Amino acid sequence: MKLIECNFIGCQEEATTDGYVYGHIRDSEDKDSFLKVSACDIHAKHDSFYPAKEK
Ligand SMILES: [Zn+2]
């Protein structure tokens, strides 16, 4: 099984949680919106991270 890396910038931990962050894609002119990301245990607790589902 392939490991998924945490999507937070500068983080190389294994992602364990799917969810969303509120923000915009770098270099895009899009308005802020919810972006799908994967997060490690640490970043899953980050204030700006919203888990896709509570289990
Ligand atoms: Zn992380």
N, CA, C, O and the ligand as a Tripos MOL2 file, in Angstrom:
@<TRIPOS>MOLECULE
protein
  221   219    56     0     0
PROTEIN
NO_CHARGES

@<TRIPOS>ATOM
      1 N           0.8380   -1.1870    0.0000 N.3       1 MET1
      2 CA          0.0000    0.0000    0.0000 C.3       1 MET1
      3 C           0.8840    1.2520    0.0000 C.2       1 MET1
      4 O           1.8200    1.3660    0.7920 O.2       1 MET1
      5 N           0.5750    2.1700   -0.8870 N.am      2 LYS2
      6 CA          1.3760    3.3730   -1.0240 C.3       2 LYS2
      7 C           0.9950    4.3840    0.0570 C.2       2 LYS2
      8 O          -0.1830    4.6290    0.3200 O.2       2 LYS2
      9 N           2.0240    4.9610    0.6720 N.am      3 LEU3
     10 CA          1.7680    5.9630    1.6920 C.3       3 LEU3
     11 C           1.4070    7.2920    1.0460 C.2       3 LEU3
     12 O           1.9790    7.6860    0.0290 O.2       3 LEU3
     13 N           0.4700    7.9570    1.6440 N.am      4 ILE4
     14 CA          0.0920    9.2990    1.1920 C.3       4 ILE4
     15 C           0.7570   10.3090    2.1140 C.2       4 ILE4
     16 O           0.6810   10.1980    3.3370 O.2       4 ILE4
     17 N           1.3990   11.2810    1.5180 N.am      5 GLU5
     18 CA          2.0910   12.2850    2.3140 C.3       5 GLU5
     19 C           1.1330   13.3990    2.7380 C.2       5 GLU5
     20 O           0.2240   13.7780    1.9990 O.2       5 GLU5
     21 N           1.3610   13.9020    3.9280 N.am      6 CYS6
     22 CA          0.5970   15.0410    4.4300 C.3       6 CYS6
     23 C           0.7290   16.2080    3.4510 C.2       6 CYS6
     24 O           1.8230   16.4870    2.9590 O.2       6 CYS6
     25 N          -0.3750   16.8850    3.1690 N.am      7 ASN7
     26 CA         -0.3790   17.9690    2.1880 C.3       7 ASN7
     27 C           0.0320   19.3170    2.7680 C.2       7 ASN7
     28 O           0.1680   20.2920    2.0300 O.2       7 ASN7
     29 N           0.2300   19.3820    4.0800 N.am      8 PHE8
     30 CA          0.6480   20.6590    4.6590 C.3       8 PHE8
     31 C           2.0690   20.9770    4.2260 C.2       8 PHE8
     32 O           2.9210   20.0910    4.1560 O.2       8 PHE8
     33 N           2.3190   22.2510    3.9340 N.am      9 ILE9
     34 CA          3.6070   22.6720    3.4020 C.3       9 ILE9
     35 C           4.7290   22.3510    4.3820 C.2       9 ILE9
     36 O           4.6450   22.6870    5.5630 O.2       9 ILE9
     37 N           5.7650   21.7090    3.8930 N.am     10 GLY10
     38 CA          6.9330   21.4250    4.7130 C.3      10 GLY10
     39 C           6.8000   20.1790    5.5520 C.2      10 GLY10
     40 O           7.7210   19.8330    6.2930 O.2      10 GLY10
     41 N           5.6780   19.4960    5.4530 N.am     11 CYS11
     42 CA          5.4460   18.3060    6.2650 C.3      11 CYS11
     43 C           5.6070   17.0610    5.4030 C.2      11 CYS11
     44 O           5.0870   16.9940    4.2890 O.2      11 CYS11
     45 N           6.3320   16.0760    5.9260 N.am     12 GLN12
     46 CA          6.5510   14.8520    5.1560 C.3      12 GLN12
     47 C           6.0690   13.6380    5.9260 C.2      12 GLN12
     48 O           6.4950   12.5130    5.6640 O.2      12 GLN12
     49 N           5.1730   13.8740    6.8800 N.am     13 GLU13
     50 CA          4.6030   12.7670    7.6380 C.3      13 GLU13
     51 C           3.5830   12.0150    6.7890 C.2      13 GLU13
     52 O           3.0900   12.5250    5.7830 O.2      13 GLU13
     53 N           3.2840   10.8110    7.2110 N.am     14 GLU14
     54 CA          2.2680   10.0320    6.5210 C.3      14 GLU14
     55 C           0.8870   10.6110    6.8150 C.2      14 GLU14
     56 O           0.5440   10.8710    7.9680 O.2      14 GLU14
     57 N           0.1020   10.8090    5.7600 N.am     15 ALA15
     58 CA         -1.2450   11.3360    5.9450 C.3      15 ALA15
     59 C          -2.1610   10.2340    6.4560 C.2      15 ALA15
     60 O          -2.1460    9.1110    5.9510 O.2      15 ALA15
     61 N          -2.9490   10.5680    7.4530 N.am     16 THR16
     62 CA         -3.8550    9.5840    8.0550 C.3      16 THR16
     63 C          -5.3120   10.0180    7.9940 C.2      16 THR16
     64 O          -6.2150    9.2260    8.2640 O.2      16 THR16
     65 N          -5.5380   11.2770    7.6380 N.am     17 THR17
     66 CA         -6.9040   11.8160    7.6570 C.3      17 THR17
     67 C          -7.1750   12.6070    6.3930 C.2      17 THR17
     68 O          -6.3650   13.4380    5.9810 O.2      17 THR17
     69 N          -8.3220   12.3450    5.7790 N.am     18 ASP18
     70 CA         -8.7580   13.1650    4.6480 C.3      18 ASP18
     71 C          -9.6410   14.2930    5.1570 C.2      18 ASP18
     72 O         -10.4220   14.1130    6.0910 O.2      18 ASP18
     73 N          -9.5110   15.4400    4.5430 N.am     19 GLY19
     74 CA        -10.3430   16.5590    4.9760 C.3      19 GLY19
     75 C         -10.1570   17.7470    4.0670 C.2      19 GLY19
     76 O          -9.8090   17.6130    2.8940 O.2      19 GLY19
     77 N         -10.3970   18.9180    4.6360 N.am     20 TYR20
     78 CA        -10.3680   20.1330    3.8420 C.3      20 TYR20
     79 C          -9.6800   21.2540    4.5990 C.2      20 TYR20
     80 O          -9.7090   21.2930    5.8290 O.2      20 TYR20
     81 N          -9.0740   22.1470    3.8740 N.am     21 VAL21
     82 CA         -8.6230   23.4010    4.4640 C.3      21 VAL21
     83 C          -9.2860   24.5350    3.6980 C.2      21 VAL21
     84 O          -9.6120   24.3950    2.5190 O.2      21 VAL21
     85 N          -9.4810   25.6520    4.3740 N.am     22 TYR22
     86 CA        -10.0580   26.8200    3.7380 C.3      22 TYR22
     87 C          -8.9270   27.7060    3.2520 C.2      22 TYR22
     88 O          -8.0960   28.1610    4.0380 O.2      22 TYR22
     89 N          -8.9030   27.9460    1.9490 N.am     23 GLY23
     90 CA         -7.8310   28.7530    1.3950 C.3      23 GLY23
     91 C          -7.9560   28.8030   -0.1050 C.2      23 GLY23
     92 O          -9.0100   28.5050   -0.6670 O.2      23 GLY23
     93 N          -6.8630   29.1870   -0.7560 N.am     24 HIS24
     94 CA         -6.8880   29.2350   -2.2090 C.3      24 HIS24
     95 C          -5.6160   28.6070   -2.7570 C.2      24 HIS24
     96 O          -4.5950   28.5290   -2.0730 O.2      24 HIS24
     97 N          -5.6970   28.1680   -3.9850 N.am     25 ILE25
     98 CA         -4.5640   27.5350   -4.6340 C.3      25 ILE25
     99 C          -3.5290   28.5860   -4.9940 C.2      25 ILE25
    100 O          -3.8550   29.6210   -5.5750 O.2      25 ILE25
    101 N          -2.2940   28.3140   -4.6500 N.am     26 ARG26
    102 CA         -1.2340   29.2780   -4.9040 C.3      26 ARG26
    103 C          -1.1630   29.6340   -6.3880 C.2      26 ARG26
    104 O          -1.2890   28.7600   -7.2460 O.2      26 ARG26
    105 N          -0.9650   30.8900   -6.6820 N.am     27 ASP27
    106 CA         -0.8390   31.3960   -8.0500 C.3      27 ASP27
    107 C          -2.1440   31.3650   -8.8330 C.2      27 ASP27
    108 O          -2.1580   31.6250  -10.0360 O.2      27 ASP27
    109 N          -3.2270   31.0520   -8.1580 N.am     28 SER28
    110 CA         -4.5100   31.1190   -8.8530 C.3      28 SER28
    111 C          -5.2600   32.3700   -8.3970 C.2      28 SER28
    112 O          -5.0000   32.9110   -7.3220 O.2      28 SER28
    113 N          -6.1770   32.8100   -9.2200 N.am     29 GLU29
    114 CA         -6.9670   34.0020   -8.8850 C.3      29 GLU29
    115 C          -8.2900   33.6160   -8.2550 C.2      29 GLU29
    116 O          -9.1450   34.4680   -8.0110 O.2      29 GLU29
    117 N          -8.4550   32.3460   -7.9950 N.am     30 ASP30
    118 CA         -9.7080   31.8830   -7.4170 C.3      30 ASP30
    119 C          -9.9250   32.4900   -6.0370 C.2      30 ASP30
    120 O          -8.9740   32.7930   -5.3160 O.2      30 ASP30
    121 N         -11.1740   32.6570   -5.6940 N.am     31 LYS31
    122 CA        -11.5160   33.0670   -4.3340 C.3      31 LYS31
    123 C         -11.2340   31.9130   -3.3780 C.2      31 LYS31
    124 O         -11.1270   30.7560   -3.7860 O.2      31 LYS31
    125 N         -11.1170   32.2540   -2.0960 N.am     32 ASP32
    126 CA        -10.9070   31.2100   -1.1040 C.3      32 ASP32
    127 C         -12.0710   30.2220   -1.1140 C.2      32 ASP32
    128 O         -13.2310   30.5870   -1.3050 O.2      32 ASP32
    129 N         -11.7180   28.9740   -0.9040 N.am     33 SER33
    130 CA        -12.7460   27.9330   -0.8500 C.3      33 SER33
    131 C         -12.1610   26.7370   -0.1200 C.2      33 SER33
    132 O         -10.9880   26.7420    0.2540 O.2      33 SER33
    133 N         -12.9700   25.7220    0.0820 N.am     34 PHE34
    134 CA        -12.4730   24.5240    0.7380 C.3      34 PHE34
    135 C         -11.7150   23.6650   -0.2600 C.2      34 PHE34
    136 O         -12.2230   23.3310   -1.3310 O.2      34 PHE34
    137 N         -10.4960   23.3160    0.1090 N.am     35 LEU35
    138 CA         -9.6450   22.4920   -0.7420 C.3      35 LEU35
    139 C          -9.4650   21.1390   -0.0850 C.2      35 LEU35
    140 O          -9.2680   21.0430    1.1260 O.2      35 LEU35
    141 N          -9.5360   20.0850   -0.9030 N.am     36 LYS36
    142 CA         -9.3700   18.7410   -0.3610 C.3      36 LYS36
    143 C          -7.8880   18.4750   -0.0970 C.2      36 LYS36
    144 O          -7.0450   18.6880   -0.9690 O.2      36 LYS36
    145 N          -7.5860   18.0170    1.0930 N.am     37 VAL37
    146 CA         -6.2080   17.7160    1.4510 C.3      37 VAL37
    147 C          -6.1730   16.4550    2.3020 C.2      37 VAL37
    148 O          -7.1920   15.9940    2.8140 O.2      37 VAL37
    149 N          -4.9770   15.9170    2.4340 N.am     38 SER38
    150 CA         -4.7450   14.8280    3.3690 C.3      38 SER38
    151 C          -3.7940   15.3400    4.4290 C.2      38 SER38
    152 O          -2.8660   16.0910    4.1290 O.2      38 SER38
    153 N          -4.0200   14.9370    5.6670 N.am     39 ALA39
    154 CA         -3.2100   15.4480    6.7680 C.3      39 ALA39
    155 C          -2.7060   14.3140    7.6610 C.2      39 ALA39
    156 O          -3.3350   13.2630    7.7810 O.2      39 ALA39
    157 N          -1.5650   14.5580    8.2740 N.am     40 CYS40
    158 CA         -1.0300   13.6220    9.2590 C.3      40 CYS40
    159 C          -1.7610   13.8280   10.5940 C.2      40 CYS40
    160 O          -2.6160   14.7050   10.7190 O.2      40 CYS40
    161 N          -1.4100   13.0080   11.5790 N.am     41 ASP41
    162 CA         -2.0600   13.1190   12.8910 C.3      41 ASP41
    163 C          -1.9210   14.5170   13.4770 C.2      41 ASP41
    164 O          -2.8560   15.0490   14.0750 O.2      41 ASP41
    165 N          -0.7510   15.0980   13.2990 N.am     42 ILE42
    166 CA         -0.4950   16.4160   13.8780 C.3      42 ILE42
    167 C          -1.3320   17.4780   13.1860 C.2      42 ILE42
    168 O          -2.0190   18.2610   13.8430 O.2      42 ILE42
    169 N          -1.2770   17.5060   11.8750 N.am     43 HIS43
    170 CA         -1.9860   18.5480   11.1420 C.3      43 HIS43
    171 C          -3.4920   18.3300   11.1130 C.2      43 HIS43
    172 O          -4.2440   19.2680   10.8500 O.2      43 HIS43
    173 N          -3.9430   17.1130   11.3770 N.am     44 ALA44
    174 CA         -5.3840   16.8710   11.4580 C.3      44 ALA44
    175 C          -5.9980   17.6450   12.6210 C.2      44 ALA44
    176 O          -7.2080   17.8710   12.6520 O.2      44 ALA44
    177 N          -5.1640   18.0480   13.5750 N.am     45 LYS45
    178 CA         -5.6430   18.8230   14.7280 C.3      45 LYS45
    179 C          -5.4680   20.3260   14.5120 C.2      45 LYS45
    180 O          -5.8090   21.1310   15.3790 O.2      45 LYS45
    181 N          -4.9350   20.6930   13.3520 N.am     46 HIS46
    182 CA         -4.6890   22.0940   13.0560 C.3      46 HIS46
    183 C          -6.0130   22.8610   12.9700 C.2      46 HIS46
    184 O          -7.0240   22.3250   12.5150 O.2      46 HIS46
    185 N          -5.9900   24.1220   13.4140 N.am     47 ASP47
    186 CA         -7.2070   24.9360   13.4440 C.3      47 ASP47
    187 C          -7.8560   25.0840   12.0770 C.2      47 ASP47
    188 O          -9.0790   25.1810   11.9790 O.2      47 ASP47
    189 N          -7.0530   25.1030   11.0240 N.am     48 SER48
    190 CA         -7.5950   25.3680    9.6960 C.3      48 SER48
    191 C          -7.9950   24.0910    8.9660 C.2      48 SER48
    192 O          -8.4200   24.1410    7.8120 O.2      48 SER48
    193 N          -7.8590   22.9490    9.6350 N.am     49 PHE49
    194 CA         -8.1710   21.6830    8.9820 C.3      49 PHE49
    195 C          -9.5340   21.1610    9.4290 C.2      49 PHE49
    196 O          -9.8360   21.1100   10.6210 O.2      49 PHE49
    197 N         -10.3500   20.7730    8.4470 N.am     50 TYR50
    198 CA        -11.6650   20.2310    8.7460 C.3      50 TYR50
    199 C         -11.7310   18.7950    8.2460 C.2      50 TYR50
    200 O         -11.7280   18.5690    7.0360 O.2      50 TYR50
    201 N         -11.7910   17.8230    9.1440 N.am     51 PRO51
    202 CA        -11.8560   16.4310    8.7140 C.3      51 PRO51
    203 C         -13.0860   16.1680    7.8630 C.2      51 PRO51
    204 O         -14.1520   16.7330    8.1050 O.2      51 PRO51
    205 N         -12.9310   15.3020    6.8580 N.am     52 ALA52
    206 CA        -14.0450   15.0120    5.9660 C.3      52 ALA52
    207 C         -15.1470   14.2700    6.7060 C.2      52 ALA52
    208 O         -16.3320   14.4860    6.4550 O.2      52 ALA52
    209 N         -14.7510   13.4050    7.6080 N.am     53 LYS53
    210 CA        -15.7330   12.6140    8.3680 C.3      53 LYS53
    211 C         -15.1950   12.2970    9.7420 C.2      53 LYS53
    212 O         -14.0210   11.9640    9.8990 O.2      53 LYS53
    213 N         -16.0350   12.3980   10.7140 N.am     54 GLU54
    214 CA        -15.6630   11.9500   12.0620 C.3      54 GLU54
    215 C         -16.0050   10.4810   12.1730 C.2      54 GLU54
    216 O         -17.0740   10.0400   11.7510 O.2      54 GLU54
    217 N         -15.0640    9.7150   12.7590 N.am     55 LYS55
    218 CA        -15.3450    8.2830   12.9200 C.3      55 LYS55
    219 C         -15.4450    7.9290   14.3900 C.2      55 LYS55
    220 O         -15.6780    6.7700   14.7310 O.2      55 LYS55
    221 ZN          1.5100   17.0510    8.5470 Zn       56 ZN56
@<TRIPOS>BOND
     1     1     2 1
     2     2     3 1
     3     3     4 2
     4     3     5 am
     5     5     6 1
     6     6     7 1
     7     7     8 2
     8     7     9 am
     9     9    10 1
    10    10    11 1
    11    11    12 2
    12    11    13 am
    13    13    14 1
    14    14    15 1
    15    15    16 2
    16    15    17 am
    17    17    18 1
    18    18    19 1
    19    19    20 2
    20    19    21 am
    21    21    22 1
    22    22    23 1
    23    23    24 2
    24    23    25 am
    25    25    26 1
    26    26    27 1
    27    27    28 2
    28    27    29 am
    29    29    30 1
    30    30    31 1
    31    31    32 2
    32    31    33 am
    33    33    34 1
    34    34    35 1
    35    35    36 2
    36    35    37 am
    37    37    38 1
    38    38    39 1
    39    39    40 2
    40    39    41 am
    41    41    42 1
    42    42    43 1
    43    43    44 2
    44    43    45 am
    45    45    46 1
    46    46    47 1
    47    47    48 2
    48    47    49 am
    49    49    50 1
    50    50    51 1
    51    51    52 2
    52    51    53 am
    53    53    54 1
    54    54    55 1
    55    55    56 2
    56    55    57 am
    57    57    58 1
    58    58    59 1
    59    59    60 2
    60    59    61 am
    61    61    62 1
    62    62    63 1
    63    63    64 2
    64    63    65 am
    65    65    66 1
    66    66    67 1
    67    67    68 2
    68    67    69 am
    69    69    70 1
    70    70    71 1
    71    71    72 2
    72    71    73 am
    73    73    74 1
    74    74    75 1
    75    75    76 2
    76    75    77 am
    77    77    78 1
    78    78    79 1
    79    79    80 2
    80    79    81 am
    81    81    82 1
    82    82    83 1
    83    83    84 2
    84    83    85 am
    85    85    86 1
    86    86    87 1
    87    87    88 2
    88    87    89 am
    89    89    90 1
    90    90    91 1
    91    91    92 2
    92    91    93 am
    93    93    94 1
    94    94    95 1
    95    95    96 2
    96    95    97 am
    97    97    98 1
    98    98    99 1
    99    99   100 2
   100    99   101 am
   101   101   102 1
   102   102   103 1
   103   103   104 2
   104   103   105 am
   105   105   106 1
   106   106   107 1
   107   107   108 2
   108   107   109 am
   109   109   110 1
   110   110   111 1
   111   111   112 2
   112   111   113 am
   113   113   114 1
   114   114   115 1
   115   115   116 2
   116   115   117 am
   117   117   118 1
   118   118   119 1
   119   119   120 2
   120   119   121 am
   121   121   122 1
   122   122   123 1
   123   123   124 2
   124   123   125 am
   125   125   126 1
   126   126   127 1
   127   127   128 2
   128   127   129 am
   129   129   130 1
   130   130   131 1
   131   131   132 2
   132   131   133 am
   133   133   134 1
   134   134   135 1
   135   135   136 2
   136   135   137 am
   137   137   138 1
   138   138   139 1
   139   139   140 2
   140   139   141 am
   141   141   142 1
   142   142   143 1
   143   143   144 2
   144   143   145 am
   145   145   146 1
   146   146   147 1
   147   147   148 2
   148   147   149 am
   149   149   150 1
   150   150   151 1
   151   151   152 2
   152   151   153 am
   153   153   154 1
   154   154   155 1
   155   155   156 2
   156   155   157 am
   157   157   158 1
   158   158   159 1
   159   159   160 2
   160   159   161 am
   161   161   162 1
   162   162   163 1
   163   163   164 2
   164   163   165 am
   165   165   166 1
   166   166   167 1
   167   167   168 2
   168   167   169 am
   169   169   170 1
   170   170   171 1
   171   171   172 2
   172   171   173 am
   173   173   174 1
   174   174   175 1
   175   175   176 2
   176   175   177 am
   177   177   178 1
   178   178   179 1
   179   179   180 2
   180   179   181 am
   181   181   182 1
   182   182   183 1
   183   183   184 2
   184   183   185 am
   185   185   186 1
   186   186   187 1
   187   187   188 2
   188   187   189 am
   189   189   190 1
   190   190   191 1
   191   191   192 2
   192   191   193 am
   193   193   194 1
   194   194   195 1
   195   195   196 2
   196   195   197 am
   197   197   198 1
   198   198   199 1
   199   199   200 2
   200   199   201 am
   201   201   202 1
   202   202   203 1
   203   203   204 2
   204   203   205 am
   205   205   206 1
   206   206   207 1
   207   207   208 2
   208   207   209 am
   209   209   210 1
   210   210   211 1
   211   211   212 2
   212   211   213 am
   213   213   214 1
   214   214   215 1
   215   215   216 2
   216   215   217 am
   217   217   218 1
   218   218   219 1
   219   219   220 2
@<TRIPOS>SUBSTRUCTURE
     1 MET1         2 RESIDUE 1 A MET
     2 LYS2         6 RESIDUE 1 A LYS
     3 LEU3        10 RESIDUE 1 A LEU
     4 ILE4        14 RESIDUE 1 A ILE
     5 GLU5        18 RESIDUE 1 A GLU
     6 CYS6        22 RESIDUE 1 A CYS
     7 ASN7        26 RESIDUE 1 A ASN
     8 PHE8        30 RESIDUE 1 A PHE
     9 ILE9        34 RESIDUE 1 A ILE
    10 GLY10       38 RESIDUE 1 A GLY
    11 CYS11       42 RESIDUE 1 A CYS
    12 GLN12       46 RESIDUE 1 A GLN
    13 GLU13       50 RESIDUE 1 A GLU
    14 GLU14       54 RESIDUE 1 A GLU
    15 ALA15       58 RESIDUE 1 A ALA
    16 THR16       62 RESIDUE 1 A THR
    17 THR17       66 RESIDUE 1 A THR
    18 ASP18       70 RESIDUE 1 A ASP
    19 GLY19       74 RESIDUE 1 A GLY
    20 TYR20       78 RESIDUE 1 A TYR
    21 VAL21       82 RESIDUE 1 A VAL
    22 TYR22       86 RESIDUE 1 A TYR
    23 GLY23       90 RESIDUE 1 A GLY
    24 HIS24       94 RESIDUE 1 A HIS
    25 ILE25       98 RESIDUE 1 A ILE
    26 ARG26      102 RESIDUE 1 A ARG
    27 ASP27      106 RESIDUE 1 A ASP
    28 SER28      110 RESIDUE 1 A SER
    29 GLU29      114 RESIDUE 1 A GLU
    30 ASP30      118 RESIDUE 1 A ASP
    31 LYS31      122 RESIDUE 1 A LYS
    32 ASP32      126 RESIDUE 1 A ASP
    33 SER33      130 RESIDUE 1 A SER
    34 PHE34      134 RESIDUE 1 A PHE
    35 LEU35      138 RESIDUE 1 A LEU
    36 LYS36      142 RESIDUE 1 A LYS
    37 VAL37      146 RESIDUE 1 A VAL
    38 SER38      150 RESIDUE 1 A SER
    39 ALA39      154 RESIDUE 1 A ALA
    40 CYS40      158 RESIDUE 1 A CYS
    41 ASP41      162 RESIDUE 1 A ASP
    42 ILE42      166 RESIDUE 1 A ILE
    43 HIS43      170 RESIDUE 1 A HIS
    44 ALA44      174 RESIDUE 1 A ALA
    45 LYS45      178 RESIDUE 1 A LYS
    46 HIS46      182 RESIDUE 1 A HIS
    47 ASP47      186 RESIDUE 1 A ASP
    48 SER48      190 RESIDUE 1 A SER
    49 PHE49      194 RESIDUE 1 A PHE
    50 TYR50      198 RESIDUE 1 A TYR
    51 PRO51      202 RESIDUE 1 A PRO
    52 ALA52      206 RESIDUE 1 A ALA
    53 LYS53      210 RESIDUE 1 A LYS
    54 GLU54      214 RESIDUE 1 A GLU
    55 LYS55      218 RESIDUE 1 A LYS
    56 ZN56       221 GROUP 0 **** ****
